Amino acid sequence: MSASTLATTSTGGRSISERPPGQGPRKRRRNWGMALEVLLFTAPALILFAMFVVWPMLRAVELSVFRWKGFGPLVDFVGLRNYISVLTDDVFLGALGHNMFIVVASIAIQLPIGIAIALLLNRKMKFQGLVRTLVFVPYVLAEVIAGVVWFQLLTPRYGFIENVLSAIGITPPPQGFLGTPEIALWTVMVVLTWKYVGLAIILFLAGLQSIPADVDEAAQIDGASWWRIQWHITIPLLGPTLRTWAFLSMVGSLQLFDMVWILTKGGPANATTTMATFLINEGTRRSNYGIAGAASVVLFVIALVLALVYQRFVLGRDNQQDVQPRKKAGR
């Protein structure tokens, strides 16, 4: 038996030099073409991401290890001294506490309100589309517009809200709702709830409409009341949507800046300062760009760690539940 015959026999009648179909230069050219096509479509977004996200982050890290007043070269290297100053600053620690309060209060207040209104709007009613639009309008308003409107409404002595309270016999605080340290943060929370609860309602409505109607019908046939159906069936099935919204609310609360800056600029007496307003105040008002850079890095690390922990222990469960049915379907 010749060598060529032996090679053909050992490969099941196919020559060793033959390649499986779909491989070879043609497939490599197709893969390179697809990679080039993806690169061309994503290049503009990647360039913008590098310019407005990656580069500012690297610049903030660089500034955080220098003492710099905004002019001249970076020559006064201080190492981790700016980070120590930030982490031992009572104002920054208070701002961190305010951010954590806003995270917890946003979820605790907006979650039940959002679920209640979403359940109401999910039922057939007159002017349903109009009501949904009115609920969602505050969220689509620009933060600057909403902040200015609420600032005018809450202006001491001349604001609409204080005039209404005075007319019905309720005496408003002498310094106004935004000027009294004890209630200023709660006042900001009221504005934030009005502004962002519409997003929760829209997301919850989308989740409710994805729940099969036959589930509720089966529970009704078994004699379950409407409240029992919502508590034991609807809300558990809405769990992935609730957890996703809570993640968005947490990240947004940690980065909160614009609404607080318009309403109070962190006052009175730092009663509403957030980490974002702290670093802006240090950078633009006091020209402590090294301190501001260190504060921005600390804010980024805190948000990243909380996001990763939430992703691992909360959202990870939903991802595993999505993957398991796909594996079963692929068998």
DRENDO-1510 file (C-alpha; in Angstrom, 1 decimal, always signed):
<recs>
REC; n; res; u; v; w
REC; 1; MET; +0.0; +0.0; +0.0 .
REC; 2; SER; +1.4; +3.3; -1.0 .
REC; 3; ALA; +1.9; +6.3; +1.4 .
REC; 4; SER; -0.8; +8.4; -0.3 .
REC; 5; THR; -3.3; +5.5; +0.0 .
REC; 6; LEU; -2.4; +5.0; +3.6 .
REC; 7; ALA; -2.9; +8.7; +4.4 .
REC; 8; THR; -6.3; +8.6; +2.6 .
REC; 9; THR; -7.4; +5.5; +4.5 .
REC; 10; SER; -6.4; +6.9; +7.9 .
REC; 11; THR; -8.5; +10.0; +7.4 .
REC; 12; GLY; -11.6; +8.2; +6.4 .
REC; 13; GLY; -11.2; +8.5; +2.7 .
REC; 14; ARG; -10.3; +12.2; +2.7 .
REC; 15; SER; -6.9; +13.4; +1.8 .
REC; 16; ILE; -5.0; +15.0; +4.7 .
REC; 17; SER; -4.5; +18.1; +2.6 .
REC; 18; GLU; -8.2; +18.7; +2.3 .
REC; 19; ARG; -9.7; +21.3; +4.7 .
REC; 20; PRO; -13.1; +21.1; +6.3 .
REC; 21; PRO; -15.7; +23.2; +4.5 .
REC; 22; GLY; -15.9; +26.8; +5.6 .
REC; 23; GLN; -12.3; +27.0; +6.7 .
REC; 24; GLY; -9.2; +28.4; +4.9 .
REC; 25; PRO; -8.4; +31.8; +3.4 .
REC; 26; ARG; -12.0; +32.5; +2.4 .
REC; 27; LYS; -13.2; +32.3; +6.0 .
REC; 28; ARG; -10.3; +34.3; +7.3 .
REC; 29; ARG; -11.1; +37.1; +4.7 .
REC; 30; ARG; -14.8; +37.0; +5.8 .
REC; 31; ASN; -13.8; +37.3; +9.5 .
REC; 32; TRP; -11.5; +40.2; +8.7 .
REC; 33; GLY; -14.3; +41.9; +6.7 .
REC; 34; MET; -16.7; +41.6; +9.6 .
REC; 35; ALA; -14.2; +42.9; +12.1 .
REC; 36; LEU; -13.4; +45.9; +9.8 .
REC; 37; GLU; -17.2; +46.6; +9.4 .
REC; 38; VAL; -17.7; +46.5; +13.2 .
REC; 39; LEU; -14.8; +48.8; +13.7 .
REC; 40; LEU; -16.0; +51.3; +11.2 .
REC; 41; PHE; -19.5; +51.5; +12.8 .
REC; 42; THR; -18.2; +51.7; +16.4 .
REC; 43; ALA; -15.2; +54.0; +15.7 .
REC; 44; PRO; -17.2; +57.3; +16.1 .
REC; 45; ALA; -18.7; +56.1; +19.4 .
REC; 46; LEU; -15.3; +54.9; +20.7 .
REC; 47; ILE; -13.6; +58.2; +19.7 .
REC; 48; LEU; -16.3; +60.2; +21.6 .
REC; 49; PHE; -16.1; +57.8; +24.6 .
REC; 50; ALA; -12.3; +58.2; +24.7 .
REC; 51; MET; -12.5; +62.0; +24.4 .
REC; 52; PHE; -15.3; +62.7; +26.9 .
REC; 53; VAL; -14.9; +59.8; +29.4 .
REC; 54; VAL; -11.5; +58.1; +29.3 .
REC; 55; TRP; -9.4; +61.2; +28.8 .
REC; 56; PRO; -11.1; +63.2; +31.6 .
REC; 57; MET; -10.8; +60.3; +33.9 .
REC; 58; LEU; -7.1; +60.0; +33.3 .
REC; 59; ARG; -6.7; +63.8; +33.6 .
REC; 60; ALA; -8.5; +63.7; +37.0 .
REC; 61; VAL; -6.2; +61.0; +38.2 .
REC; 62; GLU; -3.2; +63.0; +37.1 .
REC; 63; LEU; -4.5; +66.2; +38.8 .
REC; 64; SER; -5.3; +64.3; +42.0 .
REC; 65; VAL; -1.6; +63.8; +42.8 .
REC; 66; PHE; -0.6; +67.4; +42.4 .
REC; 67; ARG; -1.3; +70.7; +44.1 .
REC; 68; TRP; -2.5; +72.9; +41.3 .
REC; 69; LYS; -4.5; +76.2; +41.2 .
REC; 70; GLY; -5.5; +76.0; +37.6 .
REC; 71; PHE; -2.6; +77.8; +35.9 .
REC; 72; GLY; +1.0; +76.9; +35.2 .
REC; 73; PRO; +2.5; +73.4; +34.8 .
REC; 74; LEU; +2.0; +70.5; +37.2 .
REC; 75; VAL; +5.1; +70.7; +39.3 .
REC; 76; ASP; +4.0; +70.5; +42.9 .
REC; 77; PHE; +3.7; +66.7; +43.3 .
REC; 78; VAL; +2.0; +65.7; +46.6 .
REC; 79; GLY; +1.2; +62.0; +46.0 .
REC; 80; LEU; -1.7; +60.7; +48.1 .
REC; 81; ARG; -1.9; +63.8; +50.2 .
REC; 82; ASN; -5.0; +65.1; +48.4 .
REC; 83; TYR; -6.8; +61.8; +48.9 .
REC; 84; ILE; -6.0; +61.9; +52.6 .
REC; 85; SER; -7.4; +65.5; +52.8 .
REC; 86; VAL; -10.6; +64.4; +51.0 .
REC; 87; LEU; -11.2; +61.3; +53.1 .
REC; 88; THR; -10.6; +63.3; +56.4 .
REC; 89; ASP; -12.6; +66.3; +55.3 .
REC; 90; ASP; -15.8; +66.6; +57.4 .
REC; 91; VAL; -17.6; +68.3; +54.5 .
REC; 92; PHE; -16.8; +65.5; +52.1 .
REC; 93; LEU; -17.8; +62.8; +54.6 .
REC; 94; GLY; -21.0; +64.7; +55.2 .
REC; 95; ALA; -21.6; +64.8; +51.4 .
REC; 96; LEU; -21.0; +61.0; +51.2 .
REC; 97; GLY; -23.6; +60.6; +53.9 .
REC; 98; HIS; -26.0; +62.8; +52.0 .
REC; 99; ASN; -25.5; +60.7; +48.8 .
REC; 100; MET; -26.2; +57.5; +50.7 .
REC; 101; PHE; -29.3; +59.0; +52.3 .
REC; 102; ILE; -30.5; +60.0; +48.8 .
REC; 103; VAL; -29.8; +56.5; +47.5 .
REC; 104; VAL; -31.9; +54.9; +50.3 .
REC; 105; ALA; -34.6; +57.5; +50.3 .
REC; 106; SER; -35.0; +57.4; +46.6 .
REC; 107; ILE; -35.6; +53.7; +46.5 .
REC; 108; ALA; -37.8; +53.7; +49.7 .
REC; 109; ILE; -40.0; +56.6; +48.5 .
REC; 110; GLN; -40.2; +56.1; +44.7 .
REC; 111; LEU; -40.5; +52.3; +44.7 .
REC; 112; PRO; -44.0; +52.1; +46.5 .
REC; 113; ILE; -45.2; +55.3; +44.7 .
REC; 114; GLY; -44.1; +54.0; +41.3 .
REC; 115; ILE; -45.6; +50.5; +41.8 .
REC; 116; ALA; -48.9; +51.9; +43.1 .
REC; 117; ILE; -49.3; +54.3; +40.1 .
REC; 118; ALA; -48.1; +51.7; +37.6 .
REC; 119; LEU; -50.7; +49.2; +38.9 .
REC; 120; LEU; -53.3; +51.9; +38.6 .
REC; 121; LEU; -52.4; +52.9; +35.1 .
REC; 122; ASN; -52.1; +49.3; +34.0 .
REC; 123; ARG; -55.9; +48.9; +34.4 .
REC; 124; LYS; -58.3; +50.1; +31.8 .
REC; 125; MET; -59.4; +53.6; +32.5 .
REC; 126; LYS; -60.5; +56.8; +30.7 .
REC; 127; PHE; -57.8; +59.1; +29.5 .
REC; 128; GLN; -55.2; +56.5; +30.2 .
REC; 129; GLY; -52.8; +57.8; +27.6 .
REC; 130; LEU; -53.1; +61.4; +28.9 .
REC; 131; VAL; -52.5; +60.4; +32.5 .
REC; 132; ARG; -49.4; +58.4; +31.4 .
REC; 133; THR; -48.0; +61.4; +29.5 .
REC; 134; LEU; -48.6; +63.8; +32.5 .
REC; 135; VAL; -46.9; +61.3; +34.8 .
REC; 136; PHE; -43.8; +61.1; +32.5 .
REC; 137; VAL; -43.5; +64.8; +31.7 .
REC; 138; PRO; -41.4; +65.8; +34.8 .
REC; 139; TYR; -38.8; +63.2; +33.8 .
REC; 140; VAL; -38.3; +64.5; +30.3 .
REC; 141; LEU; -37.9; +68.1; +31.5 .
REC; 142; ALA; -34.4; +69.3; +31.6 .
REC; 143; GLU; -32.9; +69.4; +35.2 .
REC; 144; VAL; -32.1; +73.1; +34.8 .
REC; 145; ILE; -35.7; +74.0; +33.9 .
REC; 146; ALA; -37.2; +71.8; +36.7 .
REC; 147; GLY; -34.7; +73.2; +39.2 .
REC; 148; VAL; -35.4; +76.8; +38.3 .
REC; 149; VAL; -39.1; +76.3; +38.5 .
REC; 150; TRP; -39.0; +74.6; +41.9 .
REC; 151; PHE; -36.6; +77.3; +43.2 .
REC; 152; GLN; -39.1; +80.0; +42.3 .
REC; 153; LEU; -41.9; +78.0; +43.9 .
REC; 154; LEU; -39.9; +77.6; +47.1 .
REC; 155; THR; -38.6; +81.2; +47.3 .
REC; 156; PRO; -39.2; +82.5; +50.9 .
REC; 157; ARG; -42.1; +85.0; +51.4 .
REC; 158; TYR; -42.7; +85.3; +47.6 .
REC; 159; GLY; -42.9; +81.7; +46.5 .
REC; 160; PHE; -46.1; +80.1; +45.5 .
REC; 161; ILE; -45.9; +77.2; +47.9 .
REC; 162; GLU; -45.3; +79.4; +51.0 .
REC; 163; ASN; -48.1; +81.7; +50.0 .
REC; 164; VAL; -50.5; +78.8; +49.7 .
REC; 165; LEU; -49.4; +77.4; +53.1 .
REC; 166; SER; -49.8; +80.8; +54.7 .
REC; 167; ALA; -53.3; +81.1; +53.2 .
REC; 168; ILE; -54.4; +77.9; +54.8 .
REC; 169; GLY; -52.9; +78.7; +58.2 .
REC; 170; ILE; -49.6; +76.8; +58.0 .
REC; 171; THR; -46.6; +78.9; +59.0 .
REC; 172; PRO; -43.6; +78.0; +56.7 .
REC; 173; PRO; -40.0; +78.1; +58.1 .
REC; 174; PRO; -38.6; +81.6; +58.5 .
REC; 175; GLN; -35.6; +80.8; +56.2 .
REC; 176; GLY; -37.7; +78.9; +53.7 .
REC; 177; PHE; -37.7; +75.2; +53.0 .
REC; 178; LEU; -34.4; +75.4; +51.1 .
REC; 179; GLY; -32.8; +77.7; +53.7 .
REC; 180; THR; -33.4; +75.7; +56.8 .
REC; 181; PRO; -30.7; +73.0; +57.4 .
REC; 182; GLU; -33.0; +70.6; +59.2 .
REC; 183; ILE; -35.4; +70.2; +56.3 .
REC; 184; ALA; -33.4; +71.3; +53.2 .
REC; 185; LEU; -32.3; +67.8; +52.3 .
REC; 186; TRP; -35.9; +66.5; +52.7 .
REC; 187; THR; -37.1; +69.3; +50.5 .
REC; 188; VAL; -34.6; +68.4; +47.8 .
REC; 189; MET; -35.9; +64.8; +48.1 .
REC; 190; VAL; -39.4; +65.9; +47.4 .
REC; 191; VAL; -38.2; +67.6; +44.2 .
REC; 192; LEU; -36.2; +64.6; +43.2 .
REC; 193; THR; -39.1; +62.3; +43.7 .
REC; 194; TRP; -41.4; +64.5; +41.6 .
REC; 195; LYS; -38.7; +64.7; +38.9 .
REC; 196; TYR; -37.7; +61.0; +38.6 .
REC; 197; VAL; -40.6; +58.9; +39.8 .
REC; 198; GLY; -42.0; +59.1; +36.2 .
REC; 199; LEU; -39.1; +56.9; +35.0 .
REC; 200; ALA; -39.9; +54.3; +37.6 .
REC; 201; ILE; -43.6; +54.3; +36.6 .
REC; 202; ILE; -42.8; +53.9; +32.9 .
REC; 203; LEU; -40.4; +51.0; +33.6 .
REC; 204; PHE; -42.8; +49.3; +35.9 .
REC; 205; LEU; -45.6; +49.7; +33.3 .
REC; 206; ALA; -43.5; +48.1; +30.7 .
REC; 207; GLY; -42.7; +45.2; +33.1 .
REC; 208; LEU; -46.4; +44.8; +34.0 .
REC; 209; GLN; -47.4; +44.6; +30.3 .
REC; 210; SER; -44.9; +41.8; +29.7 .
REC; 211; ILE; -46.6; +39.6; +32.4 .
REC; 212; PRO; -48.9; +37.0; +30.7 .
REC; 213; ALA; -52.6; +37.8; +31.3 .
REC; 214; ASP; -53.5; +34.1; +31.8 .
REC; 215; VAL; -51.5; +34.1; +35.1 .
REC; 216; ASP; -53.8; +36.6; +36.7 .
REC; 217; GLU; -56.8; +34.9; +35.2 .
REC; 218; ALA; -55.8; +31.6; +36.6 .
REC; 219; ALA; -55.4; +33.2; +40.1 .
REC; 220; GLN; -58.8; +34.8; +39.8 .
REC; 221; ILE; -60.4; +31.5; +38.9 .
REC; 222; ASP; -58.8; +30.0; +42.1 .
REC; 223; GLY; -60.5; +32.7; +44.1 .
REC; 224; ALA; -57.5; +35.0; +44.8 .
REC; 225; SER; -58.4; +38.6; +45.5 .
REC; 226; TRP; -56.8; +41.5; +43.5 .
REC; 227; TRP; -54.5; +42.5; +46.3 .
REC; 228; ARG; -53.3; +38.9; +46.8 .
REC; 229; ILE; -52.7; +38.6; +43.1 .
REC; 230; GLN; -50.6; +41.7; +43.0 .
REC; 231; TRP; -48.6; +40.8; +46.2 .
REC; 232; HIS; -47.9; +37.1; +45.5 .
REC; 233; ILE; -47.8; +37.0; +41.7 .
REC; 234; THR; -47.5; +40.4; +39.9 .
REC; 235; ILE; -44.8; +42.0; +42.1 .
REC; 236; PRO; -42.6; +38.8; +42.2 .
REC; 237; LEU; -42.8; +38.6; +38.4 .
REC; 238; LEU; -41.9; +42.3; +38.2 .
REC; 239; GLY; -38.7; +41.6; +40.2 .
REC; 240; PRO; -36.2; +41.9; +37.4 .
REC; 241; THR; -37.6; +45.3; +36.4 .
REC; 242; LEU; -37.6; +46.5; +40.0 .
REC; 243; ARG; -34.0; +45.5; +40.5 .
REC; 244; THR; -32.9; +47.1; +37.2 .
REC; 245; TRP; -34.6; +50.4; +38.2 .
REC; 246; ALA; -33.1; +50.3; +41.6 .
REC; 247; PHE; -29.6; +50.0; +40.0 .
REC; 248; LEU; -30.3; +53.0; +37.8 .
REC; 249; SER; -31.6; +55.0; +40.8 .
REC; 250; MET; -28.6; +54.1; +42.9 .
REC; 251; VAL; -26.1; +55.2; +40.3 .
REC; 252; GLY; -28.0; +58.4; +39.6 .
REC; 253; SER; -28.2; +59.3; +43.3 .
REC; 254; LEU; -24.4; +58.8; +43.7 .
REC; 255; GLN; -23.7; +61.2; +40.8 .
REC; 256; LEU; -26.4; +63.7; +41.7 .
REC; 257; PHE; -25.3; +67.3; +41.0 .
REC; 258; ASP; -27.4; +69.5; +38.8 .
REC; 259; MET; -30.7; +69.6; +40.8 .
REC; 260; VAL; -28.9; +70.2; +44.1 .
REC; 261; TRP; -26.6; +72.8; +42.6 .
REC; 262; ILE; -29.6; +74.8; +41.2 .
REC; 263; LEU; -31.7; +74.6; +44.3 .
REC; 264; THR; -29.2; +75.1; +47.1 .
REC; 265; LYS; -25.6; +74.9; +45.8 .
REC; 266; GLY; -25.0; +72.5; +48.7 .
REC; 267; GLY; -26.2; +74.8; +51.4 .
REC; 268; PRO; -27.4; +76.0; +53.8 .
REC; 269; ALA; -24.3; +75.2; +55.9 .
REC; 270; ASN; -23.4; +72.2; +53.7 .
REC; 271; ALA; -26.8; +70.6; +54.6 .
REC; 272; THR; -27.4; +69.4; +51.1 .
REC; 273; THR; -23.8; +69.0; +49.8 .
REC; 274; THR; -23.2; +65.9; +47.6 .
REC; 275; MET; -19.9; +64.5; +46.5 .
REC; 276; ALA; -20.4; +66.0; +43.0 .
REC; 277; THR; -21.2; +69.5; +44.4 .
REC; 278; PHE; -18.2; +69.2; +46.8 .
REC; 279; LEU; -15.7; +68.6; +44.0 .
REC; 280; ILE; -17.2; +71.3; +41.8 .
REC; 281; ASN; -17.1; +73.7; +44.6 .
REC; 282; GLU; -13.4; +72.9; +45.4 .
REC; 283; GLY; -12.4; +73.1; +41.7 .
REC; 284; THR; -14.3; +76.1; +40.4 .
REC; 285; ARG; -14.7; +78.3; +43.5 .
REC; 286; ARG; -11.6; +77.5; +45.5 .
REC; 287; SER; -9.3; +76.6; +42.7 .
REC; 288; ASN; -8.2; +73.4; +44.5 .
REC; 289; TYR; -8.1; +71.3; +41.4 .
REC; 290; GLY; -5.9; +68.6; +43.1 .
REC; 291; ILE; -8.5; +68.2; +45.8 .
REC; 292; ALA; -11.3; +68.2; +43.2 .
REC; 293; GLY; -9.5; +65.6; +41.2 .
REC; 294; ALA; -9.0; +63.4; +44.2 .
REC; 295; ALA; -12.7; +63.7; +45.2 .
REC; 296; SER; -13.8; +62.8; +41.6 .
REC; 297; VAL; -11.6; +59.6; +41.8 .
REC; 298; VAL; -13.0; +58.7; +45.1 .
REC; 299; LEU; -16.6; +59.3; +43.8 .
REC; 300; PHE; -15.8; +57.1; +40.8 .
REC; 301; VAL; -14.4; +54.3; +42.9 .
REC; 302; ILE; -17.3; +54.3; +45.3 .
REC; 303; ALA; -19.8; +54.2; +42.4 .
REC; 304; LEU; -17.9; +51.5; +40.7 .
REC; 305; VAL; -17.6; +49.3; +43.7 .
REC; 306; LEU; -21.3; +49.6; +44.6 .
REC; 307; ALA; -22.3; +49.0; +41.0 .
REC; 308; LEU; -20.1; +45.8; +40.8 .
REC; 309; VAL; -21.4; +44.5; +44.1 .
REC; 310; TYR; -25.0; +45.1; +43.1 .
REC; 311; GLN; -24.3; +43.5; +39.7 .
REC; 312; ARG; -22.7; +40.5; +41.3 .
REC; 313; PHE; -25.2; +39.8; +44.1 .
REC; 314; VAL; -28.5; +41.3; +42.8 .
REC; 315; LEU; -28.5; +41.5; +39.0 .
REC; 316; GLY; -26.4; +38.4; +38.7 .
REC; 317; ARG; -29.3; +36.2; +39.8 .
REC; 318; ASP; -31.4; +37.5; +37.0 .
REC; 319; ASN; -28.6; +36.9; +34.5 .
REC; 320; GLN; -28.2; +33.3; +35.7 .
REC; 321; GLN; -31.9; +32.7; +35.4 .
REC; 322; ASP; -31.8; +34.0; +31.8 .
REC; 323; VAL; -28.9; +31.8; +30.9 .
REC; 324; GLN; -30.3; +28.5; +32.3 .
REC; 325; PRO; -33.4; +28.4; +30.0 .
REC; 326; ARG; -31.1; +29.1; +27.0 .
REC; 327; LYS; -28.9; +26.2; +27.9 .
REC; 328; LYS; -31.8; +23.9; +28.3 .
REC; 329; ALA; -33.3; +25.0; +25.0 .
REC; 330; GLY; -29.9; +24.4; +23.3 .
REC; 331; ARG; -29.7; +20.8; +24.4 .
</recs>
